[in-house]
Amino acid sequence: MGTCSLFEYVQENQIPRSKILLSYNLISFLEQGEKVVYYAGDKTSIGNDSCAILCSGKYLMTEKLPLNGSYQSTMLLFDNSLFNQFSTKYAAVIDEIPRSGVKPNAPFAVFQKDPFITAFITSLKLIKVRQTAFAEKMLELKFEELMLHLLEKYPNKILALKYNNQETPADLEIRKAVEQNITDNLSLTELSFLCNQSLSTFKRNFVKLYGENPSSYFLKRRMEMAKTLLIHEHPSEVYLKLGYENHSSFSKSFKQIHGVSPSQFKSEI
């Protein structure tokens, strides 16, 4: 599984209460039936008029079938890195939200379906049907779209969720510096300076957070962004937006990652 995956779940038979270990965070859009969730003394019921975010962890769950029909649910699974990216990208917005009334470390949150969420579920299903090479990136954007909607409508519930995040404030500073300067072509020395860390400490913490060295990570991220930009723009316009000084170096990097030149990729879309 990548950072975000979509599943459609159907159950024809009544299942008794089961022990569930969620390795990933889960957004459940129940369409038929009822789900009862137990977590360390807390409990909630999810019906087909609601949806829920469940953070990774241990649960007891009961799935109840409707009177006539099967239990049906569309589920969006995502890992902590995707939520961290969202938190970093919208840090300025999140920091402005008052913290009064927020009770941290909630294992799950339930939301009523509204017209936005109903339309959102339909759009998820369309992505599932298409199964294109861009599906995972589209799901990541849909995740961001949903989280912005929920953050605006239910800020306290979103801020209270416990994503089992083990990152330190220094780690979050690195993520902010990386995400906000991904196309600015800053050197590692400059990034480490912005994060108030030595170059060696910055490199070590970067590998811990992203699982690869900075040069490799930045190259892959920029080339993924390049693919998206090339759908609508000419290669000569794209390289400047990604922080490259000339088209030649951009083309070389693109071919290194994707196996074809930007022009070839553009012609095959």
Beta strands, then each sheet from edge to edge (+ up, - down):
strand 1: 4-11
strand 2: 15-22
strand 3: 25-32
strand 4: 34-39
strand 5: 42-46
strand 6: 50-54
strand 7: 57-64
strand 8: 71-78
strand 9: 108-112
sheet 1: 1+ 8- 3+ 6- 9+
sheet 2: 2+ 7- 4+ 5-
end
